[in-house]
Amino acid sequence: MTENKSTQTREEKQASKKFDLKKMNGWKIAFLCLIAFVLGTGVFFGTRIFSIREPDYSKTTKVLDKKGQEVTTISMNKSQLNALIDYYLTDFQKDSSVKYQFALENEAMLSGETKILNFPVHFYLYFDPFVMENGNIQLRAKSMSIGTLGLPIEEVMKLVKRGYDFPEWIEVKPKDKSITLRLDQFQLPTGLFVKAKKINLIDDEIQVGLYLPERKD
């Protein structure tokens, strides 16, 4: 009888220990889950608060070093290039309700309509074009016209960047007051690619090189 009691007591103690262990493990798991949730939430909101909303293309966009054999040099005047630009933009913007125009005269001009305080305002941005070493083209803003408003160029370019759809190979950089035509990201359907060689708007001389891509064996 005494042996049965001691055995029962021993079994009860073991069962109690198992219960306490399970209980402790349950609390430990709940506590760890709580810590993970708090840390995860903190990281989430921290990255949201401190992350840059607009990507800095000067740091994140990779310049592609396209290699190939130059097939020919294409020479154009402003009128011919304007016709090509107009054709391309008309096709690109056919499903867009908000449209813009781009043309070359003695300077490059981007024009369109934007809203300021809910009022439509027509703008003109004027750029000087430069051929970059990698064959891309950079347009540096030098002046603008936006009714009687005296907004800085950077602010107008921010409105333009937010309000319009641009092809992926065109980078609008309000902080730098520039637009980069990334020809290294533009490819013709045949696989051929182009690099700018010369832009002289005053003398009406524009040259681009047409390249055959290097074969990868």
Secondary structure, 3 states (H helix, E strand, C coil): CHHHHHHHHHHHHHHHHHHHHHHHHHHHHHHHHHHHHHHHHHHHHHHHHHCCCCCCHHHHCCCCCCCEEEEEEEEECHHHHHHHHHHHHHHHCCCCCCCEEEEECCCEEEEEEEEECCEEEEEEEEEEEEECCCCCEEEEEEEEECCCCCCCHHHHHHHHHHHCCCCCCEEEECCCCEEEECHHHCCCCCCCEEEEEEEECCCCEEEEEEEEECCCC
